[in-house]
Amino acid sequence: MSKNNDFWKKNLSWMHIVAMAVGVLLSLLYWYKAGQFSDNILKKSPILMALWGLAIGYILIDLVRSSKNRSEKNE
């Protein structure tokens, strides 16, 4: 049980949650403005667009955090 809690504490910070929320909001805004009229299966579904925004938000913050940690270790 504690291994699972350690995993979530290590891999999901408040920055990840904020970035995922922003990603979802921006992807749904994009869907509302342009994507709902597309023939692409990803752009046509608001749920898939929200999941895409969730993933992109997490990945971007994770990349920024890991590069920041690497630069701090090098200094």
mmJSON file of the N, C-alpha and C atoms, coordinates in Angstrom:
{"data_MODEL":{"atom_site":{
"group_PDB":["ATOM","ATOM","ATOM","ATOM","ATOM","ATOM","ATOM","ATOM","ATOM","ATOM","ATOM","ATOM","ATOM","ATOM","ATOM","ATOM","ATOM","ATOM","ATOM","ATOM","ATOM","ATOM","ATOM","ATOM","ATOM","ATOM","ATOM","ATOM","ATOM","ATOM","ATOM","ATOM","ATOM","ATOM","ATOM","ATOM","ATOM","ATOM","ATOM","ATOM","ATOM","ATOM","ATOM","ATOM","ATOM","ATOM","ATOM","ATOM","ATOM","ATOM","ATOM","ATOM","ATOM","ATOM","ATOM","ATOM","ATOM","ATOM","ATOM","ATOM","ATOM","ATOM","ATOM","ATOM","ATOM","ATOM","ATOM","ATOM","ATOM","ATOM","ATOM","ATOM","ATOM","ATOM","ATOM","ATOM","ATOM","ATOM","ATOM","ATOM","ATOM","ATOM","ATOM","ATOM","ATOM","ATOM","ATOM","ATOM","ATOM","ATOM","ATOM","ATOM","ATOM","ATOM","ATOM","ATOM","ATOM","ATOM","ATOM","ATOM","ATOM","ATOM","ATOM","ATOM","ATOM","ATOM","ATOM","ATOM","ATOM","ATOM","ATOM","ATOM","ATOM","ATOM","ATOM","ATOM","ATOM","ATOM","ATOM","ATOM","ATOM","ATOM","ATOM","ATOM","ATOM","ATOM","ATOM","ATOM","ATOM","ATOM","ATOM","ATOM","ATOM","ATOM","ATOM","ATOM","ATOM","ATOM","ATOM","ATOM","ATOM","ATOM","ATOM","ATOM","ATOM","ATOM","ATOM","ATOM","ATOM","ATOM","ATOM","ATOM","ATOM","ATOM","ATOM","ATOM","ATOM","ATOM","ATOM","ATOM","ATOM","ATOM","ATOM","ATOM","ATOM","ATOM","ATOM","ATOM","ATOM","ATOM","ATOM","ATOM","ATOM","ATOM","ATOM","ATOM","ATOM","ATOM","ATOM","ATOM","ATOM","ATOM","ATOM","ATOM","ATOM","ATOM","ATOM","ATOM","ATOM","ATOM","ATOM","ATOM","ATOM","ATOM","ATOM","ATOM","ATOM","ATOM","ATOM","ATOM","ATOM","ATOM","ATOM","ATOM","ATOM","ATOM","ATOM","ATOM","ATOM","ATOM","ATOM","ATOM","ATOM","ATOM","ATOM","ATOM","ATOM","ATOM","ATOM","ATOM","ATOM","ATOM","ATOM","ATOM","ATOM"],
"id":[1,2,3,4,5,6,7,8,9,10,11,12,13,14,15,16,17,18,19,20,21,22,23,24,25,26,27,28,29,30,31,32,33,34,35,36,37,38,39,40,41,42,43,44,45,46,47,48,49,50,51,52,53,54,55,56,57,58,59,60,61,62,63,64,65,66,67,68,69,70,71,72,73,74,75,76,77,78,79,80,81,82,83,84,85,86,87,88,89,90,91,92,93,94,95,96,97,98,99,100,101,102,103,104,105,106,107,108,109,110,111,112,113,114,115,116,117,118,119,120,121,122,123,124,125,126,127,128,129,130,131,132,133,134,135,136,137,138,139,140,141,142,143,144,145,146,147,148,149,150,151,152,153,154,155,156,157,158,159,160,161,162,163,164,165,166,167,168,169,170,171,172,173,174,175,176,177,178,179,180,181,182,183,184,185,186,187,188,189,190,191,192,193,194,195,196,197,198,199,200,201,202,203,204,205,206,207,208,209,210,211,212,213,214,215,216,217,218,219,220,221,222,223,224,225],
"type_symbol":["N","C","C","N","C","C","N","C","C","N","C","C","N","C","C","N","C","C","N","C","C","N","C","C","N","C","C","N","C","C","N","C","C","N","C","C","N","C","C","N","C","C","N","C","C","N","C","C","N","C","C","N","C","C","N","C","C","N","C","C","N","C","C","N","C","C","N","C","C","N","C","C","N","C","C","N","C","C","N","C","C","N","C","C","N","C","C","N","C","C","N","C","C","N","C","C","N","C","C","N","C","C","N","C","C","N","C","C","N","C","C","N","C","C","N","C","C","N","C","C","N","C","C","N","C","C","N","C","C","N","C","C","N","C","C","N","C","C","N","C","C","N","C","C","N","C","C","N","C","C","N","C","C","N","C","C","N","C","C","N","C","C","N","C","C","N","C","C","N","C","C","N","C","C","N","C","C","N","C","C","N","C","C","N","C","C","N","C","C","N","C","C","N","C","C","N","C","C","N","C","C","N","C","C","N","C","C","N","C","C","N","C","C","N","C","C","N","C","C","N","C","C","N","C","C"],
"label_atom_id":["N","CA","C","N","CA","C","N","CA","C","N","CA","C","N","CA","C","N","CA","C","N","CA","C","N","CA","C","N","CA","C","N","CA","C","N","CA","C","N","CA","C","N","CA","C","N","CA","C","N","CA","C","N","CA","C","N","CA","C","N","CA","C","N","CA","C","N","CA","C","N","CA","C","N","CA","C","N","CA","C","N","CA","C","N","CA","C","N","CA","C","N","CA","C","N","CA","C","N","CA","C","N","CA","C","N","CA","C","N","CA","C","N","CA","C","N","CA","C","N","CA","C","N","CA","C","N","CA","C","N","CA","C","N","CA","C","N","CA","C","N","CA","C","N","CA","C","N","CA","C","N","CA","C","N","CA","C","N","CA","C","N","CA","C","N","CA","C","N","CA","C","N","CA","C","N","CA","C","N","CA","C","N","CA","C","N","CA","C","N","CA","C","N","CA","C","N","CA","C","N","CA","C","N","CA","C","N","CA","C","N","CA","C","N","CA","C","N","CA","C","N","CA","C","N","CA","C","N","CA","C","N","CA","C","N","CA","C","N","CA","C","N","CA","C","N","CA","C","N","CA","C","N","CA","C","N","CA","C","N","CA","C"],
"label_alt_id":[null,null,null,null,null,null,null,null,null,null,null,null,null,null,null,null,null,null,null,null,null,null,null,null,null,null,null,null,null,null,null,null,null,null,null,null,null,null,null,null,null,null,null,null,null,null,null,null,null,null,null,null,null,null,null,null,null,null,null,null,null,null,null,null,null,null,null,null,null,null,null,null,null,null,null,null,null,null,null,null,null,null,null,null,null,null,null,null,null,null,null,null,null,null,null,null,null,null,null,null,null,null,null,null,null,null,null,null,null,null,null,null,null,null,null,null,null,null,null,null,null,null,null,null,null,null,null,null,null,null,null,null,null,null,null,null,null,null,null,null,null,null,null,null,null,null,null,null,null,null,null,null,null,null,null,null,null,null,null,null,null,null,null,null,null,null,null,null,null,null,null,null,null,null,null,null,null,null,null,null,null,null,null,null,null,null,null,null,null,null,null,null,null,null,null,null,null,null,null,null,null,null,null,null,null,null,null,null,null,null,null,null,null,null,null,null,null,null,null,null,null,null,null,null,null],
"label_comp_id":["MET","MET","MET","SER","SER","SER","LYS","LYS","LYS","ASN","ASN","ASN","ASN","ASN","ASN","ASP","ASP","ASP","PHE","PHE","PHE","TRP","TRP","TRP","LYS","LYS","LYS","LYS","LYS","LYS","ASN","ASN","ASN","LEU","LEU","LEU","SER","SER","SER","TRP","TRP","TRP","MET","MET","MET","HIS","HIS","HIS","ILE","ILE","ILE","VAL","VAL","VAL","ALA","ALA","ALA","MET","MET","MET","ALA","ALA","ALA","VAL","VAL","VAL","GLY","GLY","GLY","VAL","VAL","VAL","LEU","LEU","LEU","LEU","LEU","LEU","SER","SER","SER","LEU","LEU","LEU","LEU","LEU","LEU","TYR","TYR","TYR","TRP","TRP","TRP","TYR","TYR","TYR","LYS","LYS","LYS","ALA","ALA","ALA","GLY","GLY","GLY","GLN","GLN","GLN","PHE","PHE","PHE","SER","SER","SER","ASP","ASP","ASP","ASN","ASN","ASN","ILE","ILE","ILE","LEU","LEU","LEU","LYS","LYS","LYS","LYS","LYS","LYS","SER","SER","SER","PRO","PRO","PRO","ILE","ILE","ILE","LEU","LEU","LEU","MET","MET","MET","ALA","ALA","ALA","LEU","LEU","LEU","TRP","TRP","TRP","GLY","GLY","GLY","LEU","LEU","LEU","ALA","ALA","ALA","ILE","ILE","ILE","GLY","GLY","GLY","TYR","TYR","TYR","ILE","ILE","ILE","LEU","LEU","LEU","ILE","ILE","ILE","ASP","ASP","ASP","LEU","LEU","LEU","VAL","VAL","VAL","ARG","ARG","ARG","SER","SER","SER","SER","SER","SER","LYS","LYS","LYS","ASN","ASN","ASN","ARG","ARG","ARG","SER","SER","SER","GLU","GLU","GLU","LYS","LYS","LYS","ASN","ASN","ASN","GLU","GLU","GLU"],
"label_asym_id":["A","A","A","A","A","A","A","A","A","A","A","A","A","A","A","A","A","A","A","A","A","A","A","A","A","A","A","A","A","A","A","A","A","A","A","A","A","A","A","A","A","A","A","A","A","A","A","A","A","A","A","A","A","A","A","A","A","A","A","A","A","A","A","A","A","A","A","A","A","A","A","A","A","A","A","A","A","A","A","A","A","A","A","A","A","A","A","A","A","A","A","A","A","A","A","A","A","A","A","A","A","A","A","A","A","A","A","A","A","A","A","A","A","A","A","A","A","A","A","A","A","A","A","A","A","A","A","A","A","A","A","A","A","A","A","A","A","A","A","A","A","A","A","A","A","A","A","A","A","A","A","A","A","A","A","A","A","A","A","A","A","A","A","A","A","A","A","A","A","A","A","A","A","A","A","A","A","A","A","A","A","A","A","A","A","A","A","A","A","A","A","A","A","A","A","A","A","A","A","A","A","A","A","A","A","A","A","A","A","A","A","A","A","A","A","A","A","A","A","A","A","A","A","A","A"],
"label_entity_id":["1","1","1","1","1","1","1","1","1","1","1","1","1","1","1","1","1","1","1","1","1","1","1","1","1","1","1","1","1","1","1","1","1","1","1","1","1","1","1","1","1","1","1","1","1","1","1","1","1","1","1","1","1","1","1","1","1","1","1","1","1","1","1","1","1","1","1","1","1","1","1","1","1","1","1","1","1","1","1","1","1","1","1","1","1","1","1","1","1","1","1","1","1","1","1","1","1","1","1","1","1","1","1","1","1","1","1","1","1","1","1","1","1","1","1","1","1","1","1","1","1","1","1","1","1","1","1","1","1","1","1","1","1","1","1","1","1","1","1","1","1","1","1","1","1","1","1","1","1","1","1","1","1","1","1","1","1","1","1","1","1","1","1","1","1","1","1","1","1","1","1","1","1","1","1","1","1","1","1","1","1","1","1","1","1","1","1","1","1","1","1","1","1","1","1","1","1","1","1","1","1","1","1","1","1","1","1","1","1","1","1","1","1","1","1","1","1","1","1","1","1","1","1","1","1"],
"label_seq_id":[1,1,1,2,2,2,3,3,3,4,4,4,5,5,5,6,6,6,7,7,7,8,8,8,9,9,9,10,10,10,11,11,11,12,12,12,13,13,13,14,14,14,15,15,15,16,16,16,17,17,17,18,18,18,19,19,19,20,20,20,21,21,21,22,22,22,23,23,23,24,24,24,25,25,25,26,26,26,27,27,27,28,28,28,29,29,29,30,30,30,31,31,31,32,32,32,33,33,33,34,34,34,35,35,35,36,36,36,37,37,37,38,38,38,39,39,39,40,40,40,41,41,41,42,42,42,43,43,43,44,44,44,45,45,45,46,46,46,47,47,47,48,48,48,49,49,49,50,50,50,51,51,51,52,52,52,53,53,53,54,54,54,55,55,55,56,56,56,57,57,57,58,58,58,59,59,59,60,60,60,61,61,61,62,62,62,63,63,63,64,64,64,65,65,65,66,66,66,67,67,67,68,68,68,69,69,69,70,70,70,71,71,71,72,72,72,73,73,73,74,74,74,75,75,75],
"pdbx_PDB_ins_code":[null,null,null,null,null,null,null,null,null,null,null,null,null,null,null,null,null,null,null,null,null,null,null,null,null,null,null,null,null,null,null,null,null,null,null,null,null,null,null,null,null,null,null,null,null,null,null,null,null,null,null,null,null,null,null,null,null,null,null,null,null,null,null,null,null,null,null,null,null,null,null,null,null,null,null,null,null,null,null,null,null,null,null,null,null,null,null,null,null,null,null,null,null,null,null,null,null,null,null,null,null,null,null,null,null,null,null,null,null,null,null,null,null,null,null,null,null,null,null,null,null,null,null,null,null,null,null,null,null,null,null,null,null,null,null,null,null,null,null,null,null,null,null,null,null,null,null,null,null,null,null,null,null,null,null,null,null,null,null,null,null,null,null,null,null,null,null,null,null,null,null,null,null,null,null,null,null,null,null,null,null,null,null,null,null,null,null,null,null,null,null,null,null,null,null,null,null,null,null,null,null,null,null,null,null,null,null,null,null,null,null,null,null,null,null,null,null,null,null,null,null,null,null,null,null],
"Cartn_x":[0.819,0.0,0.868,1.931,2.774,3.561,3.856,4.541,3.667,2.381,1.457,1.377,1.307,1.272,2.558,3.693,4.966,5.027,4.487,4.462,3.68,2.485,1.665,2.285,2.89,3.53,4.723,5.447,6.625,6.249,5.216,4.908,3.728,3.069,1.923,1.972,2.494,2.581,1.455,1.39,0.368,0.587,1.846,2.122,1.556,1.638,1.067,-0.446,-1.089,-2.549,-2.984,-2.278,-2.608,-2.383,-1.275,-0.975,-1.985,-2.416,-3.412,-4.756,-5.118,-6.376,-6.322,-5.202,-5.039,-5.06,-4.413,-4.427,-5.822,-6.622,-8.01,-8.815,-8.666,-9.414,-9.047,-7.765,-7.339,-7.765,-7.705,-8.116,-9.627,-10.412,-11.858,-12.202,-11.437,-11.621,-11.318,-10.259,-9.926,-11.034,-11.531,-12.611,-13.838,-14.163,-15.334,-15.174,-13.985,-13.756,-13.585,-12.846,-12.506,-12.671,-12.452,-12.357,-13.661,-14.777,-16.031,-16.505,-15.95,-16.344,-15.348,-14.394,-13.344,-13.787,-13.146,-13.395,-12.449,-11.446,-10.487,-11.162,-10.973,-11.652,-11.222,-9.964,-9.489,-10.109,-10.157,-10.684,-12.204,-12.875,-14.33,-14.951,-14.27,-14.81,-14.253,-15.112,-14.606,-13.937,-14.362,-13.752,-12.328,-12.13,-10.781,-9.881,-10.434,-9.638,-9.255,-10.172,-9.866,-8.777,-8.85,-7.793,-6.457,-6.477,-5.257,-4.659,-5.48,-5.007,-4.462,-5.09,-4.624,-3.224,-3.036,-1.734,-0.663,-0.986,-0.007,0.38,-0.58,-0.286,0.657,0.411,1.277,2.686,2.768,4.077,4.896,4.279,5.019,5.576,4.774,5.274,6.345,6.177,7.183,8.512,8.474,9.702,10.365,9.566,10.117,10.73,10.03,10.534,11.818,11.88,13.083,14.272,14.031,15.146,15.631,14.711,15.096,15.934,15.518,16.277,17.66,17.758,19.077,19.997,19.437,20.285,20.744,19.908,20.305,21.381,21.342,22.371,23.702,23.667,24.902,25.606,24.881,25.49,26.095],
"Cartn_y":[-1.187,0.0,1.259,1.278,2.466,2.668,1.571,1.718,2.486,2.221,2.905,4.391,4.717,6.111,6.832,6.166,6.778,7.064,6.167,6.364,7.621,7.788,8.951,10.243,10.203,11.404,11.822,10.841,11.143,11.636,11.064,11.329,12.264,12.748,13.63,14.754,15.882,17.04,18.017,19.094,20.098,20.755,20.842,21.421,20.549,19.231,18.326,18.503,18.622,18.757,20.051,21.143,22.427,22.357,21.782,21.688,20.795,19.72,18.856,19.581,20.36,21.113,22.152,22.845,23.829,23.131,21.985,21.227,20.818,20.37,19.983,21.197,22.306,23.506,24.006,24.035,24.51,23.556,22.265,21.318,21.387,21.597,21.742,23.061,24.094,25.364,25.192,24.48,24.21,23.39,22.381,21.566,22.422,23.324,24.176,25.108,25.671,26.632,25.98,24.876,24.335,22.833,22.102,20.658,19.927,20.468,19.745,19.599,20.397,20.32,19.518,18.897,18.151,16.723,16.102,14.701,13.788,14.351,13.577,13.041,11.754,11.123,11.739,12.125,12.725,14.1,14.888,16.25,16.283,15.25,15.263,14.992,14.268,13.893,14.794,15.446,16.292,15.469,14.238,13.401,13.037,12.66,12.336,13.566,14.72,15.952,16.281,16.051,16.302,15.352,14.086,13.136,13.524,13.997,14.453,15.643,16.599,17.75,17.349,16.362,15.841,15.252,14.445,13.814,14.839,15.769,16.78,17.66,18.043,18.852,18.136,16.85,16.08,15.955,15.618,15.405,16.686,17.821,19.077,19.472,19.376,19.725,18.746,17.476,16.49,16.778,17.172,17.527,18.762,19.768,20.995,20.691,19.896,19.555,18.747,17.776,16.949,17.74,18.652,19.452,20.439,20.963,21.858,21.102,19.872,19.062,18.729,18.442,18.14,19.345,20.533,21.727,22.085,21.827,22.075,21.119,19.864,18.889,19.219,19.791,20.126,21.34,22.192,23.399,23.135],
"Cartn_z":[0.0,0.0,0.0,0.76,0.822,-0.47,-1.189,-2.47,-3.451,-3.421,-4.309,-3.956,-2.676,-2.246,-2.592,-2.441,-2.803,-4.296,-5.104,-6.547,-6.911,-6.317,-6.639,-6.118,-4.939,-4.407,-5.253,-5.793,-6.598,-7.998,-8.587,-9.989,-10.238,-9.197,-9.393,-8.371,-8.793,-7.902,-8.235,-7.495,-7.746,-9.1,-9.546,-10.861,-11.971,-11.79,-12.773,-12.856,-11.709,-11.684,-12.354,-12.071,-12.696,-14.204,-14.622,-16.053,-16.77,-16.125,-16.747,-16.872,-15.868,-15.934,-17.048,-17.162,-18.242,-19.599,-19.698,-20.945,-21.351,-20.391,-20.682,-21.13,-20.421,-20.785,-22.179,-22.481,-23.798,-24.911,-24.652,-25.686,-25.93,-24.876,-25.067,-25.749,-25.47,-26.17,-27.66,-27.959,-29.357,-30.019,-29.315,-29.868,-30.166,-29.249,-29.426,-30.621,-30.791,-31.86,-33.232,-33.313,-34.633,-34.756,-33.706,-33.811,-34.046,-33.593,-33.704,-35.142,-36.044,-37.447,-38.27,-37.609,-38.298,-38.587,-39.566,-39.87,-39.104,-38.462,-37.687,-36.424,-36.13,-34.995,-33.66,-33.53,-32.281,-32.075,-33.132,-33.02,-32.92,-33.372,-33.403,-32.034,-31.174,-29.873,-28.767,-27.986,-26.897,-25.791,-25.599,-24.563,-24.954,-26.215,-26.667,-26.648,-26.988,-26.929,-25.489,-24.545,-23.136,-22.65,-23.044,-22.664,-23.284,-24.512,-25.178,-24.417,-24.03,-23.268,-21.911,-21.282,-19.999,-20.145,-21.167,-21.388,-21.736,-22.6,-23.005,-21.821,-20.997,-19.812,-18.861,-18.619,-17.729,-18.308,-19.578,-20.207,-20.234,-20.565,-20.624,-19.26,-18.22,-16.884,-16.44,-16.766,-16.401,-17.097,-18.358,-19.068,-18.476,-18.153,-17.557,-16.203,-15.399,-14.061,-14.127,-15.039,-15.123,-15.66,-16.613,-17.116,-16.049,-15.243,-14.148,-13.114,-12.787,-11.82,-12.357,-13.655,-14.244,-14.204,-14.507,-14.507,-13.093,-12.087,-10.714,-10.253,-10.731,-10.368,-11.034,-12.223,-12.938,-12.346,-11.669,-11.101,-9.791],
"occupancy":[1.0,1.0,1.0,1.0,1.0,1.0,1.0,1.0,1.0,1.0,1.0,1.0,1.0,1.0,1.0,1.0,1.0,1.0,1.0,1.0,1.0,1.0,1.0,1.0,1.0,1.0,1.0,1.0,1.0,1.0,1.0,1.0,1.0,1.0,1.0,1.0,1.0,1.0,1.0,1.0,1.0,1.0,1.0,1.0,1.0,1.0,1.0,1.0,1.0,1.0,1.0,1.0,1.0,1.0,1.0,1.0,1.0,1.0,1.0,1.0,1.0,1.0,1.0,1.0,1.0,1.0,1.0,1.0,1.0,1.0,1.0,1.0,1.0,1.0,1.0,1.0,1.0,1.0,1.0,1.0,1.0,1.0,1.0,1.0,1.0,1.0,1.0,1.0,1.0,1.0,1.0,1.0,1.0,1.0,1.0,1.0,1.0,1.0,1.0,1.0,1.0,1.0,1.0,1.0,1.0,1.0,1.0,1.0,1.0,1.0,1.0,1.0,1.0,1.0,1.0,1.0,1.0,1.0,1.0,1.0,1.0,1.0,1.0,1.0,1.0,1.0,1.0,1.0,1.0,1.0,1.0,1.0,1.0,1.0,1.0,1.0,1.0,1.0,1.0,1.0,1.0,1.0,1.0,1.0,1.0,1.0,1.0,1.0,1.0,1.0,1.0,1.0,1.0,1.0,1.0,1.0,1.0,1.0,1.0,1.0,1.0,1.0,1.0,1.0,1.0,1.0,1.0,1.0,1.0,1.0,1.0,1.0,1.0,1.0,1.0,1.0,1.0,1.0,1.0,1.0,1.0,1.0,1.0,1.0,1.0,1.0,1.0,1.0,1.0,1.0,1.0,1.0,1.0,1.0,1.0,1.0,1.0,1.0,1.0,1.0,1.0,1.0,1.0,1.0,1.0,1.0,1.0,1.0,1.0,1.0,1.0,1.0,1.0,1.0,1.0,1.0,1.0,1.0,1.0,1.0,1.0,1.0,1.0,1.0,1.0],
"B_iso_or_equiv":[0.0,0.0,0.0,0.0,0.0,0.0,0.0,0.0,0.0,0.0,0.0,0.0,0.0,0.0,0.0,0.0,0.0,0.0,0.0,0.0,0.0,0.0,0.0,0.0,0.0,0.0,0.0,0.0,0.0,0.0,0.0,0.0,0.0,0.0,0.0,0.0,0.0,0.0,0.0,0.0,0.0,0.0,0.0,0.0,0.0,0.0,0.0,0.0,0.0,0.0,0.0,0.0,0.0,0.0,0.0,0.0,0.0,0.0,0.0,0.0,0.0,0.0,0.0,0.0,0.0,0.0,0.0,0.0,0.0,0.0,0.0,0.0,0.0,0.0,0.0,0.0,0.0,0.0,0.0,0.0,0.0,0.0,0.0,0.0,0.0,0.0,0.0,0.0,0.0,0.0,0.0,0.0,0.0,0.0,0.0,0.0,0.0,0.0,0.0,0.0,0.0,0.0,0.0,0.0,0.0,0.0,0.0,0.0,0.0,0.0,0.0,0.0,0.0,0.0,0.0,0.0,0.0,0.0,0.0,0.0,0.0,0.0,0.0,0.0,0.0,0.0,0.0,0.0,0.0,0.0,0.0,0.0,0.0,0.0,0.0,0.0,0.0,0.0,0.0,0.0,0.0,0.0,0.0,0.0,0.0,0.0,0.0,0.0,0.0,0.0,0.0,0.0,0.0,0.0,0.0,0.0,0.0,0.0,0.0,0.0,0.0,0.0,0.0,0.0,0.0,0.0,0.0,0.0,0.0,0.0,0.0,0.0,0.0,0.0,0.0,0.0,0.0,0.0,0.0,0.0,0.0,0.0,0.0,0.0,0.0,0.0,0.0,0.0,0.0,0.0,0.0,0.0,0.0,0.0,0.0,0.0,0.0,0.0,0.0,0.0,0.0,0.0,0.0,0.0,0.0,0.0,0.0,0.0,0.0,0.0,0.0,0.0,0.0,0.0,0.0,0.0,0.0,0.0,0.0,0.0,0.0,0.0,0.0,0.0,0.0],
"pdbx_formal_charge":[null,null,null,null,null,null,null,null,null,null,null,null,null,null,null,null,null,null,null,null,null,null,null,null,null,null,null,null,null,null,null,null,null,null,null,null,null,null,null,null,null,null,null,null,null,null,null,null,null,null,null,null,null,null,null,null,null,null,null,null,null,null,null,null,null,null,null,null,null,null,null,null,null,null,null,null,null,null,null,null,null,null,null,null,null,null,null,null,null,null,null,null,null,null,null,null,null,null,null,null,null,null,null,null,null,null,null,null,null,null,null,null,null,null,null,null,null,null,null,null,null,null,null,null,null,null,null,null,null,null,null,null,null,null,null,null,null,null,null,null,null,null,null,null,null,null,null,null,null,null,null,null,null,null,null,null,null,null,null,null,null,null,null,null,null,null,null,null,null,null,null,null,null,null,null,null,null,null,null,null,null,null,null,null,null,null,null,null,null,null,null,null,null,null,null,null,null,null,null,null,null,null,null,null,null,null,null,null,null,null,null,null,null,null,null,null,null,null,null,null,null,null,null,null,null],
"auth_seq_id":[1,1,1,2,2,2,3,3,3,4,4,4,5,5,5,6,6,6,7,7,7,8,8,8,9,9,9,10,10,10,11,11,11,12,12,12,13,13,13,14,14,14,15,15,15,16,16,16,17,17,17,18,18,18,19,19,19,20,20,20,21,21,21,22,22,22,23,23,23,24,24,24,25,25,25,26,26,26,27,27,27,28,28,28,29,29,29,30,30,30,31,31,31,32,32,32,33,33,33,34,34,34,35,35,35,36,36,36,37,37,37,38,38,38,39,39,39,40,40,40,41,41,41,42,42,42,43,43,43,44,44,44,45,45,45,46,46,46,47,47,47,48,48,48,49,49,49,50,50,50,51,51,51,52,52,52,53,53,53,54,54,54,55,55,55,56,56,56,57,57,57,58,58,58,59,59,59,60,60,60,61,61,61,62,62,62,63,63,63,64,64,64,65,65,65,66,66,66,67,67,67,68,68,68,69,69,69,70,70,70,71,71,71,72,72,72,73,73,73,74,74,74,75,75,75],
"auth_comp_id":["MET","MET","MET","SER","SER","SER","LYS","LYS","LYS","ASN","ASN","ASN","ASN","ASN","ASN","ASP","ASP","ASP","PHE","PHE","PHE","TRP","TRP","TRP","LYS","LYS","LYS","LYS","LYS","LYS","ASN","ASN","ASN","LEU","LEU","LEU","SER","SER","SER","TRP","TRP","TRP","MET","MET","MET","HIS","HIS","HIS","ILE","ILE","ILE","VAL","VAL","VAL","ALA","ALA","ALA","MET","MET","MET","ALA","ALA","ALA","VAL","VAL","VAL","GLY","GLY","GLY","VAL","VAL","VAL","LEU","LEU","LEU","LEU","LEU","LEU","SER","SER","SER","LEU","LEU","LEU","LEU","LEU","LEU","TYR","TYR","TYR","TRP","TRP","TRP","TYR","TYR","TYR","LYS","LYS","LYS","ALA","ALA","ALA","GLY","GLY","GLY","GLN","GLN","GLN","PHE","PHE","PHE","SER","SER","SER","ASP","ASP","ASP","ASN","ASN","ASN","ILE","ILE","ILE","LEU","LEU","LEU","LYS","LYS","LYS","LYS","LYS","LYS","SER","SER","SER","PRO","PRO","PRO","ILE","ILE","ILE","LEU","LEU","LEU","MET","MET","MET","ALA","ALA","ALA","LEU","LEU","LEU","TRP","TRP","TRP","GLY","GLY","GLY","LEU","LEU","LEU","ALA","ALA","ALA","ILE","ILE","ILE","GLY","GLY","GLY","TYR","TYR","TYR","ILE","ILE","ILE","LEU","LEU","LEU","ILE","ILE","ILE","ASP","ASP","ASP","LEU","LEU","LEU","VAL","VAL","VAL","ARG","ARG","ARG","SER","SER","SER","SER","SER","SER","LYS","LYS","LYS","ASN","ASN","ASN","ARG","ARG","ARG","SER","SER","SER","GLU","GLU","GLU","LYS","LYS","LYS","ASN","ASN","ASN","GLU","GLU","GLU"],
"auth_asym_id":["A","A","A","A","A","A","A","A","A","A","A","A","A","A","A","A","A","A","A","A","A","A","A","A","A","A","A","A","A","A","A","A","A","A","A","A","A","A","A","A","A","A","A","A","A","A","A","A","A","A","A","A","A","A","A","A","A","A","A","A","A","A","A","A","A","A","A","A","A","A","A","A","A","A","A","A","A","A","A","A","A","A","A","A","A","A","A","A","A","A","A","A","A","A","A","A","A","A","A","A","A","A","A","A","A","A","A","A","A","A","A","A","A","A","A","A","A","A","A","A","A","A","A","A","A","A","A","A","A","A","A","A","A","A","A","A","A","A","A","A","A","A","A","A","A","A","A","A","A","A","A","A","A","A","A","A","A","A","A","A","A","A","A","A","A","A","A","A","A","A","A","A","A","A","A","A","A","A","A","A","A","A","A","A","A","A","A","A","A","A","A","A","A","A","A","A","A","A","A","A","A","A","A","A","A","A","A","A","A","A","A","A","A","A","A","A","A","A","A","A","A","A","A","A","A"],
"auth_atom_id":["N","CA","C","N","CA","C","N","CA","C","N","CA","C","N","CA","C","N","CA","C","N","CA","C","N","CA","C","N","CA","C","N","CA","C","N","CA","C","N","CA","C","N","CA","C","N","CA","C","N","CA","C","N","CA","C","N","CA","C","N","CA","C","N","CA","C","N","CA","C","N","CA","C","N","CA","C","N","CA","C","N","CA","C","N","CA","C","N","CA","C","N","CA","C","N","CA","C","N","CA","C","N","CA","C","N","CA","C","N","CA","C","N","CA","C","N","CA","C","N","CA","C","N","CA","C","N","CA","C","N","CA","C","N","CA","C","N","CA","C","N","CA","C","N","CA","C","N","CA","C","N","CA","C","N","CA","C","N","CA","C","N","CA","C","N","CA","C","N","CA","C","N","CA","C","N","CA","C","N","CA","C","N","CA","C","N","CA","C","N","CA","C","N","CA","C","N","CA","C","N","CA","C","N","CA","C","N","CA","C","N","CA","C","N","CA","C","N","CA","C","N","CA","C","N","CA","C","N","CA","C","N","CA","C","N","CA","C","N","CA","C","N","CA","C","N","CA","C","N","CA","C","N","CA","C","N","CA","C","N","CA","C"],
"pdbx_PDB_model_num":[1,1,1,1,1,1,1,1,1,1,1,1,1,1,1,1,1,1,1,1,1,1,1,1,1,1,1,1,1,1,1,1,1,1,1,1,1,1,1,1,1,1,1,1,1,1,1,1,1,1,1,1,1,1,1,1,1,1,1,1,1,1,1,1,1,1,1,1,1,1,1,1,1,1,1,1,1,1,1,1,1,1,1,1,1,1,1,1,1,1,1,1,1,1,1,1,1,1,1,1,1,1,1,1,1,1,1,1,1,1,1,1,1,1,1,1,1,1,1,1,1,1,1,1,1,1,1,1,1,1,1,1,1,1,1,1,1,1,1,1,1,1,1,1,1,1,1,1,1,1,1,1,1,1,1,1,1,1,1,1,1,1,1,1,1,1,1,1,1,1,1,1,1,1,1,1,1,1,1,1,1,1,1,1,1,1,1,1,1,1,1,1,1,1,1,1,1,1,1,1,1,1,1,1,1,1,1,1,1,1,1,1,1,1,1,1,1,1,1,1,1,1,1,1,1]
}}}
